[in-house]
Amino acid sequence: MTRTRNNDELIQIGARLKAARLTLGLSQKDLYEAIDVKAAAWSHWESGKRMPDPMAMAEFYRLHGITMEWIYAGDPKGLPFGVAGTILKAAS
């Protein structure tokens, strides 16, 4: 059985991506260029229109320590200590 994400989940994922980006002090352009994705792709992910690509999110983690558990599931465990509190406030 295949599980699909509903619109609310995509919007929550997008909000977490935006919160992480803002907490890191990055513009969308800074981020999408660093992880080598197109501007439209990042915009769709952050706005909750599409599911983020796992390979791009792995690169986001490698560069900034933002875990896939946070991005996809909202689990803050494993986030860098210095940004965890700020991200949680920004995402709520």
N, C-alpha and C positions, 0 to 999 in steps of 0.2 A: 504494500500500500504506500503510495506516494503522498507526502505531506506538502501542502502548498502554504505559503505565508499569506495572511490576509492583509488588507490595506493598513489596518492599525499597526500591525507588526512592522511593516515597511516604514511607516511614519516614525515609529519609535526608534528604529535603527537609524534613520536619517537624522533624528534629533540627537542621538548619541554621537554620530559622526560629527555633526556641527558643533556640539558641545566640546568634543575632544579637540577639534581644529581651533576653536576660539580659545580654549584653555592653553593651547600650545602657542597662541599668538600668531597663527598662520593665516594668510589669505587663502581662498580657494585655489588661486593660481599657484601659490607656494606649494601647496599640498599636492595638487594633481600633477604638477611637473615633477615633484620629487618622487612620486610613486609611479610615474610614467603612464598616466591615463589621460584620456581626452577630457577637456573642460566639460563637455556635455554629459559624459559619463558621471563625473564627480557630482555635477549639479543634480542629475537624476537620483543618485544615491542619497545625497544629503536632503533632497526634498521628499524622499520617500516614494518616488515613482518606480524605482527599480531596486533589485537586490544587489548589494555591492559584490564585486568579484572577489572571491576568497584569496586569489593570488595577489591582488592589489592590497587587500587587507593584511596579508602576511608581510608585505613590504612596509606598510604603515606601522605594523608592530616592530619590524626590524629597525626602522628609522627612529621611532618615537616611543616605543614601549606600550602602545595602546593595544590591549589584548583583543583577540577575536571573541573571547567570552564576553567582554564588555560590549563590543560592537553588535554582535548578533543576539546575545541573550540578556544584556544588561547586568551581568555579574561583575561587580567592581573588584573582586579579589584578583590580585595580580597586577593591577594598575600601578604605575610608578607612584610612590608615596607622595611626592611633591605635587602631583596633579590630581590625585584621586578625589580629594574634597572639593576642589574647584569644579571638576567635571561633574560630580554628582549634583552640585548646586545648579550648574548650568543646564543640566539635562532635565531637571524637574520643573 
